[in-house]
């Protein structure tokens, strides 16, 4: 169902007279696939595979032992920026060249990549592919084009070419999808250096806005990923009554290594000491057993935002009504909607006043006794 499976893992090998091996219907989501991955590469004498950063991180915990990986030429890693520390560790530990690449379903998968036989720049998504026009632009708060970016100036990636689709079937989604009807607006933030290499800096919608100051979550994620015990890291904005948002981070820990594992407070202190700017210091770091991901392995930040919002609003409400419960859900109308239950009638005014300080929409759920009275 995914564009990578159709083009990269499907049509591309067939066009070259090659074979594709699908490792169960669940692919990398199958824990047995990850646990036996190096032996599977050896068995099928695979020459390359395509993956995402979450899988690269997971494979670092799988011993290669005596698996013969000599047939492997390279791997392609995309879907999200990979932390430089994870990139370097993988290449050193596994000995396989990693080619970072970039693309979207709307652009038929592949728009830029590090050249197989040319210079590879760690942390870069590479150069545009032939026939793909690609650049970074400045857009205003209303999503309107302002100007092209200068060299090394961050902006929104836009691209056009014969690979770019004509538009969405839902006409309302085409309103801000293109500039001048032809440049597709990716929503990804990047800069282009003097040699034409693009460097991802994040997602425009993922920016954490703290008191009007824009914070790129990638700086927080790269900092936490540098900790030897951290396998994956993701940063999002949690609601704050004063600043609008504050950064918070979620991590999973690596299975390798002996000794005590770091606590959340220790990781928070590590992040606060090493983040690129003071405003990016996370207010909270939480350790998860498993990072929420999409069906194709991308970290699913909407779930993390729901978790962060439920935690902050829950703490706020329970300071007033100890037995209250706050659940948060994604809403097409509100973005996020908090549902508050278990608040006594005489406390609702105070709870409502406290919640009004946040930008998250909220609603009170009727208690069982109130429902009984209504019946």
Phi, psi and omega in degrees: 000349187254146185301327179295318179295322184289311185269303189287313182272345183253281187294324184300307177299322180296321179295335180263005182074025182256191180235152171244135176246122179258119187271081184070164181291339181270346178059226184293348177283348178277117183299329179291330176296313179297315184297330184248017192298314184295324177291327177291320176299318179296315184299315185266001181050048182296141179262335173198161170215156179252141185206188182232162184304325181297325179286319177305315179296318180295322182291340177296337181269000182257115180298137177283329183052235183254021181297135180271109181252021187294339180284341184290128175266315183190170168236153176252127181239127181213203179081327180198157178296140177262137180298133181306325182294319179293318179303307183295319181296320181295313181295323180290319186280321186262329178079022179246135179294133177254124176253109177283138184222173184213141175184175179222158174304319182294344178248026180054042169088309198234117179240332180207156178189158173287133185293138180301317186252002180249197182289130177252128182248113183300129180095348180265150174270006172093201183252160181295149179277162179306142178072359179259115173271133189209138180202172176249140183227157173267132178236150181276182183296341179265008178078021180261144180297134177250306181191167173286149179284155172278172178302131178066014176265123181294144177195189181271132177288130170231150179208159176212161181157178183293345180274348186276134183290168185273347180145170181277152176292328176278103189303328182295337180280350180274353185304312182245018185279335185229153169256128181056025176074004183222329179275114179286128179273114187282329188084359178265142179261136180200172171230152178248126181277180186295341181259007177088008175275136179260143182233113180294139175239359176139189175256135180302322181282350179270354181304138175264122185252104183254104180058038181087354180264123181278126180242125177278120182297339183297327179297323178289317182295318178295323179296310181292326179295339179285344178289131186299339182266353185268127177269311180225149178218140177217136181242139177221172175268132173256145183297143178222133184295334183261309188266357185087303176215151169228149179290143167222161186224149176236139181224155164243152185259150178287151178276343185275160177094152178253178178089174183294143179275149181293149175274168178298321179294323178293321178291324176298315179296320178299316181295316183296330180280340191237355180295153185292340178212151186300321183296340182275356180299122184291138177288330183216141168237127178243141178261125180252150173290326182211134180279133177294132181225162175280178180297340180253015170093003176283143173298129185263092185293331176306321177295322179292322178295322177298315180298315182295318181293317179298321180295311184293312181292325177298315178298320181295314183291320183288345172292336180258316180233102191301328184267010185288154177233133178239123173244145182237139179224156175282141184225131177299328184275317187256350189086286171233143178229125179263128177253123186249127179227166177076021179259121178301150183303323183284354179253355187294324181298316180293319179295317180299319179296322179292318181290332180296344179283349179258160180271007182269130177293145181217158178213150179266134175267138180293140177286168181298322181292322179293321178296321179296320179296323180293323178294000000 
